[in-house]
Amino acid sequence: MDITTALAILDDAVVRSQTENVYTPEVLAALDFLEAQTDARWPFEQFRKVLAPREGELDLDRVGRSQVLNASLNGIKRAMKREA
């Protein structure tokens, strides 16, 4: 896996998070790969924390989860640029 592929997997997960559970081995592997490339921890922790939908979650909560995932992904992208 390379950085571009891992970021694409996370981008796709953010989009799909409003309609499906994106807590998948592929997404977790992308997070693990990227996290190993940097000292930044908070965006990865935050992304993992809100990755999976909660039981009985309302549609509005899904939108909020997607927004937090997007903000976390922006932090991950910034961390990757610092390491490049």
C-alpha distances in whole Angstrom, upper triangle without the diagonal:
4,7,8,6,7,10,11,11,13,15,16,16,19,21,21,22,26,26,24,22,19,18,16,13,11,12,13,9,8,11,11,8,10,13,12,12,16,19,19,20,22,20,17,21,22,19,19,23,24,21,23,26,29,32,34,33,34,33,34,32,29,29,29,26,24,26,25,21,21,23,20,18,20,20,16,16,19,18,15,17,19,17,16
4,6,5,6,9,10,11,13,14,16,17,19,21,21,23,26,27,25,24,20,20,18,16,13,13,14,11,9,12,12,8,9,12,12,10,14,17,18,19,21,19,17,20,22,19,20,23,24,21,24,27,30,33,36,33,35,33,34,32,29,29,29,26,24,25,24,21,20,22,19,16,18,18,14,13,16,15,12,14,16,14,13
4,5,5,6,9,10,11,12,14,15,17,19,20,21,24,25,24,23,19,19,18,17,14,13,14,12,8,10,11,8,7,10,11,9,11,15,15,16,18,16,14,18,19,17,18,21,22,20,23,26,29,32,34,32,33,31,31,29,27,26,26,24,21,22,21,18,17,18,16,13,14,14,11,10,12,11,8,10,13,11,10
4,6,5,6,9,10,10,12,14,16,17,18,20,23,24,23,22,19,20,18,18,14,13,15,14,10,12,14,11,10,14,14,13,15,18,18,19,20,17,16,20,20,18,19,23,22,20,23,26,29,32,34,31,32,30,30,29,26,25,26,23,21,21,21,18,17,18,17,13,14,15,12,10,13,13,10,11,15,13,12
4,5,5,6,9,10,11,12,14,16,17,18,21,22,21,20,16,17,15,15,11,11,13,11,8,11,13,10,10,14,15,14,16,20,19,20,21,18,16,20,20,17,18,22,21,19,21,24,27,30,32,30,31,29,30,28,25,25,25,23,20,21,21,17,17,19,17,14,16,17,14,12,16,16,13,15,18,16,15
4,5,5,6,9,10,11,13,15,15,16,20,21,19,18,14,15,13,12,9,8,10,8,5,7,9,7,7,10,12,11,14,17,16,16,18,15,13,16,17,14,15,18,18,15,18,21,24,27,30,27,29,27,28,26,23,23,23,20,18,19,18,15,15,17,14,11,13,14,11,11,14,13,11,14,16,15,15
4,5,5,6,9,10,11,13,14,15,18,20,19,18,14,15,15,15,11,10,12,11,7,9,11,10,8,11,13,12,14,17,15,16,16,13,12,16,16,13,14,18,17,15,18,21,24,27,29,26,27,25,25,24,21,20,21,18,16,17,16,13,12,14,12,8,10,12,9,8,11,12,9,12,15,14,14
4,5,5,6,9,10,11,12,14,17,18,17,17,13,15,14,15,11,10,13,12,9,11,14,13,12,15,17,16,18,21,19,19,20,16,15,18,18,15,16,19,18,16,18,21,24,27,29,26,27,25,25,24,20,20,21,18,16,17,17,14,13,15,14,11,12,15,12,11,15,15,13,15,18,18,17
4,6,5,6,9,10,11,12,15,16,14,14,10,12,11,11,8,6,10,10,7,9,12,11,11,14,16,16,18,21,19,19,19,16,14,17,17,13,14,17,16,13,15,18,21,24,26,24,25,23,24,22,19,19,20,17,14,17,16,13,13,15,14,11,14,15,13,12,16,16,15,17,20,19,19
4,5,5,6,9,10,10,14,15,14,13,9,11,11,12,9,6,9,10,7,8,11,11,10,12,15,15,16,19,16,16,16,12,11,14,13,9,11,14,13,10,13,16,19,22,24,21,23,21,21,19,16,16,17,14,11,13,13,9,9,12,10,7,10,12,10,10,14,14,13,16,18,18,18
4,5,5,7,9,10,13,14,14,14,11,13,14,15,12,10,13,14,11,11,15,15,13,15,18,18,18,21,18,18,18,14,14,16,15,12,14,16,15,12,15,17,21,24,25,22,22,20,20,19,16,15,16,14,11,12,13,9,8,11,11,8,10,12,11,10,14,15,14,16,19,19,19
4,5,5,6,8,11,12,11,12,9,12,12,14,11,9,13,14,11,13,16,16,15,18,20,20,21,24,22,21,20,17,16,18,17,13,15,17,15,12,14,16,20,22,23,21,21,19,20,19,15,15,16,14,11,13,14,11,10,14,14,11,13,16,14,14,18,19,17,19,22,22,22
4,5,5,6,9,10,9,9,6,9,9,12,10,7,10,12,11,11,15,15,15,16,19,20,21,23,20,19,18,15,14,16,14,10,12,14,12,9,11,12,16,19,20,18,19,17,18,16,13,13,14,11,9,12,12,9,9,13,12,10,13,15,14,14,18,19,18,20,23,23,23
4,6,5,8,10,10,10,8,11,12,15,13,10,13,15,13,13,16,17,16,17,21,21,21,23,20,19,17,14,13,15,13,10,12,13,11,9,11,12,16,19,20,17,17,15,15,14,11,10,11,9,6,8,9,6,6,10,10,8,11,13,13,13,16,18,18,20,22,23,23
4,6,7,8,9,11,10,13,14,17,15,13,16,18,16,16,20,20,19,21,24,24,24,26,23,22,21,17,17,19,17,13,15,17,14,12,13,14,17,20,20,17,17,14,15,14,11,10,12,11,7,10,12,9,9,13,13,11,14,17,16,16,19,21,20,22,25,25,26
4,6,6,6,8,7,11,12,15,13,12,15,17,16,16,20,20,20,21,24,25,26,27,25,23,22,19,18,19,17,14,15,16,13,11,11,12,15,17,18,15,16,13,15,14,10,11,13,11,9,12,13,11,11,15,15,14,16,19,18,19,22,23,22,24,27,28,28
4,5,5,6,6,9,11,15,14,11,14,17,16,15,19,20,20,20,24,25,25,26,23,21,20,17,16,17,15,11,12,13,10,8,8,8,12,14,15,12,13,11,12,11,7,8,10,8,6,10,11,8,10,13,13,13,16,18,17,18,21,22,22,25,27,27,28
4,6,8,9,12,15,18,18,15,18,21,19,19,22,24,23,24,27,28,28,29,26,24,22,19,19,20,17,14,15,15,12,11,11,9,12,14,14,11,11,8,9,9,5,6,9,8,6,10,12,10,11,15,15,15,18,20,20,21,24,25,25,27,29,30,31
4,7,9,12,14,18,17,16,18,21,20,20,24,25,25,26,29,30,30,32,29,27,25,22,21,22,20,17,17,18,14,12,11,10,13,14,14,11,11,9,11,11,8,9,12,11,10,13,15,14,15,18,19,18,21,23,23,23,26,28,27,30,32,33,33
4,6,9,11,14,14,13,15,18,18,18,21,23,23,24,27,28,29,30,28,25,24,21,20,20,19,16,15,16,13,10,9,8,11,12,13,12,13,11,14,13,9,12,14,12,11,15,16,14,15,19,18,18,21,23,22,23,26,27,27,29,31,32,32
4,6,8,12,12,11,13,16,16,16,18,20,21,21,24,26,26,28,25,23,22,19,18,18,16,13,12,13,11,8,6,6,9,11,13,11,13,13,15,13,10,13,14,11,11,15,15,13,15,18,17,17,20,22,20,22,25,25,25,28,30,30,31
4,5,9,9,7,9,12,12,12,15,17,17,18,21,22,23,25,22,20,19,17,15,16,15,11,10,12,10,7,6,8,12,14,16,14,16,15,17,15,12,14,15,11,11,14,14,11,13,16,15,14,18,19,17,19,22,22,22,25,27,26,27
4,7,8,7,7,11,11,11,13,16,16,17,19,21,22,23,21,19,18,16,13,14,13,10,8,10,9,6,5,8,11,14,16,15,18,17,19,16,14,16,16,12,13,16,15,12,15,17,15,15,19,19,17,19,22,22,22,25,27,26,27
4,5,5,6,9,10,11,12,14,16,17,18,21,22,24,22,20,20,18,15,16,16,13,11,13,13,9,9,12,15,17,19,18,21,20,22,20,17,19,20,16,16,19,18,15,17,20,17,16,20,21,18,20,23,23,22,25,27,26,27
4,6,5,6,9,10,10,12,14,15,16,19,21,22,21,20,20,18,15,16,17,14,12,15,15,12,12,15,18,20,23,22,25,24,26,23,20,22,23,19,19,21,20,17,19,21,19,17,21,21,18,20,23,22,21,25,26,25,26
4,6,5,6,9,10,11,12,14,16,17,19,22,21,19,20,18,15,17,17,14,13,16,16,12,13,17,20,22,24,23,25,24,26,23,20,22,22,19,18,20,19,16,18,20,17,16,19,20,17,18,21,20,19,22,24,23,23
4,5,5,6,9,10,11,12,14,16,17,19,18,16,17,14,11,13,14,10,10,13,13,9,11,14,17,20,23,21,23,22,23,20,18,19,19,15,14,17,16,12,14,16,14,12,16,16,13,15,18,18,17,20,22,21,22
4,5,5,6,9,10,10,12,15,16,18,16,15,15,13,10,11,13,10,8,12,12,10,11,15,17,20,23,22,24,24,24,21,19,21,20,17,16,19,17,13,16,17,14,13,17,17,14,16,19,17,17,20,22,20,22
4,5,5,6,9,10,11,13,15,17,17,15,17,15,12,14,16,13,11,15,16,13,15,19,21,24,27,25,28,27,28,25,22,24,24,20,19,21,20,16,18,19,16,15,18,18,14,16,19,17,16,20,21,19,20
4,5,5,6,8,10,11,13,16,15,14,16,13,10,13,15,12,11,15,16,13,15,19,22,25,27,25,27,26,27,24,22,22,22,19,17,19,18,14,15,17,14,12,15,15,11,13,16,14,13,16,18,16,17
4,5,5,6,9,10,11,13,12,11,12,10,7,10,11,9,8,12,13,11,14,17,20,23,26,24,26,25,25,23,20,21,20,17,16,17,15,12,14,15,11,10,13,12,9,11,14,12,12,15,17,15,17
4,6,5,6,9,11,12,12,11,13,12,9,11,13,11,10,14,16,14,16,20,22,25,28,26,29,28,29,26,24,25,24,20,20,21,19,16,17,18,14,13,16,15,12,14,16,14,13,17,17,16,17
4,6,5,7,10,12,13,13,15,14,11,14,16,14,13,17,19,16,19,23,25,28,31,29,31,30,31,28,26,26,26,22,21,22,20,17,18,19,16,14,16,15,12,13,15,13,11,15,16,13,15
4,5,5,7,10,10,10,13,11,9,12,14,12,13,16,17,16,19,22,25,28,31,29,30,29,29,27,25,25,24,21,20,20,18,15,16,16,13,11,13,12,8,9,12,9,8,11,12,11,12
4,5,6,7,7,7,10,9,7,10,12,11,11,15,17,15,19,22,24,28,30,28,30,30,29,26,25,25,24,21,20,20,18,15,16,16,12,12,14,11,8,11,12,9,9,13,13,11,14
4,6,8,9,10,13,13,10,13,16,15,15,18,20,19,22,25,27,31,34,32,34,33,33,30,28,29,27,24,24,24,22,19,20,20,16,15,17,15,12,14,15,11,10,14,14,11,13
4,7,9,11,14,13,12,15,17,16,17,20,22,20,24,27,29,33,35,33,35,34,34,31,29,29,28,25,24,24,22,19,20,19,16,15,16,14,10,12,12,9,7,11,10,7,10
4,5,8,11,11,10,13,15,15,16,19,21,20,24,27,29,33,35,33,34,34,33,30,29,28,27,24,23,23,20,19,19,18,15,14,14,12,9,11,10,7,7,10,8,6,10
4,6,10,11,11,12,15,16,16,18,21,21,24,27,29,33,35,33,35,34,33,30,29,29,27,24,24,24,21,19,20,18,15,15,16,12,11,13,12,8,10,12,10,9,13
4,6,7,8,10,11,13,14,16,18,18,22,25,26,30,32,30,31,31,29,27,26,25,23,21,21,20,17,16,16,14,11,12,12,9,8,11,10,6,9,11,10,10,13
4,6,6,6,9,10,11,12,15,16,19,22,23,27,29,27,29,29,27,24,24,24,21,19,19,19,15,14,16,14,11,12,13,10,9,12,12,9,12,15,13,13,17
4,5,5,6,8,10,10,13,14,17,20,21,25,27,24,26,26,24,21,21,21,18,16,17,16,12,12,14,11,8,11,12,8,9,12,12,10,13,16,15,16,19
4,6,5,6,9,10,11,12,16,18,20,24,26,23,24,24,22,20,19,18,16,14,14,13,10,9,10,8,5,7,8,5,6,9,10,9,11,14,14,15,17
4,5,5,6,9,10,10,14,17,19,22,25,22,24,24,23,20,19,19,17,14,15,15,12,10,12,11,7,8,11,8,7,11,12,10,12,15,15,15,18
4,6,5,6,9,10,13,16,17,21,23,21,23,23,22,19,18,19,17,14,15,15,12,11,13,12,9,11,13,11,10,14,15,13,15,18,18,18,21
4,5,5,7,8,12,14,15,19,21,18,20,20,19,16,15,16,13,11,12,12,8,8,10,9,6,9,11,10,10,14,15,14,16,19,19,20,22
4,5,6,6,10,12,14,18,20,17,19,19,18,15,14,14,13,9,10,11,7,5,8,9,6,7,10,10,9,12,14,14,15,18,19,19,21
4,6,5,8,11,13,16,19,17,19,20,19,16,15,16,15,11,12,13,10,9,12,12,9,11,14,13,12,15,17,16,17,20,21,21,23
4,6,8,10,11,14,17,15,17,18,18,14,14,15,13,10,12,13,10,9,13,13,10,13,15,14,14,18,19,18,20,23,23,24,26
4,6,7,9,13,15,12,14,14,14,10,10,11,10,6,8,10,7,7,11,11,10,12,15,15,15,17,19,19,21,23,24,25,27
4,7,9,13,15,13,15,15,15,12,10,12,11,8,9,11,9,7,11,12,10,11,15,15,14,17,19,19,20,23,24,24,26
4,6,9,12,10,13,14,15,11,10,13,12,9,10,13,12,10,14,16,14,15,18,19,18,21,23,23,23,27,28,28,30
4,7,9,7,10,10,12,9,7,11,11,8,10,13,12,12,15,17,16,17,20,21,21,23,25,26,26,29,31,31,33
4,6,5,9,11,12,9,9,13,12,10,13,15,14,14,18,19,18,20,23,23,23,26,28,28,29,32,33,33,35
4,6,9,12,14,11,11,15,15,13,16,19,18,18,21,23,22,24,27,27,27,29,32,32,33,36,37,37,39
4,6,10,12,10,11,14,15,14,16,19,19,19,22,24,23,25,28,29,29,31,33,34,35,37,39,39,41
4,7,8,6,7,11,11,10,13,15,15,16,19,20,20,22,24,25,26,28,30,31,32,34,36,36,38
4,5,5,7,9,10,11,13,15,16,17,19,20,21,23,25,26,27,29,31,32,33,35,37,38,39
4,5,5,7,9,10,11,13,15,15,17,19,20,21,23,25,26,27,29,30,31,33,35,36,37
4,5,5,6,9,10,11,13,14,15,17,19,20,21,23,24,26,28,29,30,32,34,35,36
4,5,5,6,9,10,11,12,14,15,16,18,20,21,22,24,26,27,28,30,32,33,35
4,5,5,6,9,10,10,12,14,15,16,18,20,21,22,24,25,27,28,30,31,33
4,5,5,6,9,10,11,12,14,15,17,19,20,21,23,24,26,27,29,30,32
4,5,5,6,9,10,11,12,14,15,17,18,20,21,23,24,26,28,29,31
4,5,5,6,9,10,10,12,14,15,16,18,20,21,22,24,26,27,29
4,5,5,6,9,10,10,12,14,15,16,18,20,21,22,24,26,27
4,5,5,6,9,10,11,13,14,15,17,19,20,21,23,25,26
4,5,5,6,8,10,11,12,14,15,17,18,20,21,23,25
4,6,5,6,9,10,10,12,14,15,16,18,20,21,22
4,5,5,6,9,10,10,12,14,15,17,19,20,21
4,5,5,7,9,10,11,13,14,16,17,19,20
4,5,5,6,9,10,11,12,14,16,17,19
4,5,5,6,9,10,10,12,14,15,17
4,5,5,6,9,10,11,13,14,15
4,5,5,6,9,10,11,13,14
4,5,5,6,9,10,11,13
4,5,5,6,9,10,11
4,5,5,6,9,10
4,5,5,6,9
4,5,5,6
4,5,5
4,6
4
